[in-house]
Each structure stands twice: as C-alpha cells, then as structure tokens.
C-alpha cells in the first residue's frame, strides 16, 4: 500500500482536489453518485456534470478504486478493498485528513480495530492508511 501511494501520489491528489472543489459531492462510485444540499431553501440537489463524473470514474479506475468518499468536512477517503455483511463490514484504504485522525497506530494495515472503529497510521503529509471495522 505504501509503494502504491508513493508511485501514484499525484493521482491521489488529483482526486482529492476534485472532491474538495465539488463541495456538493459526497461519494462517487463506479455506477452511482451521492450529492448533498448546499444551502437552506434549495429546491433541488446540486448535481455533477456527466463530464466531471466521467473524469472522477476514469481517475478512480486508473488507481484501482471503486469509490471516493467525503467523510465529514475534513476527510477524503479512498477505499482499496473491503467486505463483509451488514454488521460485520471491514475495509482498508487511504484517507486525507486536515487534522491527524485518531487513533494513530504503528501499522493500520496489520492492526484490526475494535468493532465499529478505525485505526490510522501516518503515510505522508496529511495522508494516512486506515483500517475500519
């Protein structure tokens, strides 16, 4: 995971910057997109242009991700893989966070978090590896 990030850091940054620019976008997946209301009194959700959506998906495919998520207002998450059923899901991936996420561990990749929790390990700058359960 570390070498993948180091080799493709500029592409990670491109996706992160896109999501930060598109403040109405919450998630872009292979075959769906989730947006949100931007202000009080809006009658419709803001949407993403077909061209912009195609660019997101092309960049995600290039990196081998199926989705990008906005987590709160300060995090962008790229899940590398995940699985499970209903209440037993898990996943591992990358997160860009404005502030250091907690808890920080030596290796999130090798550290299974407690139920319904995440572990993070520093990668570079504001980037971290996460393991969720």
Secondary structure in CASP SS format (residue, H / E / C, confidence):
PFRMAT SS
TARGET T0000
AUTHOR 0000-0000-0000
METHOD secondary structure of the structure
MODEL  1
X C 1.00
X H 1.00
X H 1.00
X H 1.00
X H 1.00
X H 1.00
X H 1.00
X H 1.00
X H 1.00
X H 1.00
X H 1.00
X H 1.00
X H 1.00
X H 1.00
X H 1.00
X H 1.00
X H 1.00
X H 1.00
X H 1.00
X H 1.00
X H 1.00
X C 1.00
X C 1.00
X C 1.00
X E 1.00
X E 1.00
X E 1.00
X E 1.00
X E 1.00
X C 1.00
X C 1.00
X C 1.00
X E 1.00
X E 1.00
X E 1.00
X C 1.00
X C 1.00
X C 1.00
X C 1.00
X C 1.00
X C 1.00
X C 1.00
X C 1.00
X C 1.00
X C 1.00
X C 1.00
X C 1.00
X C 1.00
X C 1.00
X H 1.00
X H 1.00
X H 1.00
X H 1.00
X H 1.00
X H 1.00
X H 1.00
X H 1.00
X H 1.00
X H 1.00
X H 1.00
X H 1.00
X H 1.00
X H 1.00
X C 1.00
X C 1.00
X C 1.00
X E 1.00
X E 1.00
X E 1.00
X E 1.00
X E 1.00
X C 1.00
X C 1.00
X C 1.00
X E 1.00
X E 1.00
X E 1.00
X E 1.00
X E 1.00
X E 1.00
X E 1.00
X E 1.00
X E 1.00
X C 1.00
X C 1.00
X C 1.00
X C 1.00
X C 1.00
X C 1.00
X E 1.00
X E 1.00
X E 1.00
X E 1.00
X E 1.00
X E 1.00
X E 1.00
X E 1.00
X C 1.00
X C 1.00
X C 1.00
X C 1.00
X C 1.00
X C 1.00
X E 1.00
X C 1.00
X C 1.00
X C 1.00
X C 1.00
X C 1.00
X C 1.00
X C 1.00
X C 1.00
X C 1.00
X C 1.00
X C 1.00
X C 1.00
X C 1.00
X E 1.00
X E 1.00
X E 1.00
X E 1.00
X E 1.00
X E 1.00
X E 1.00
X C 1.00
X C 1.00
X E 1.00
X E 1.00
X E 1.00
X E 1.00
X E 1.00
X E 1.00
X C 1.00
END
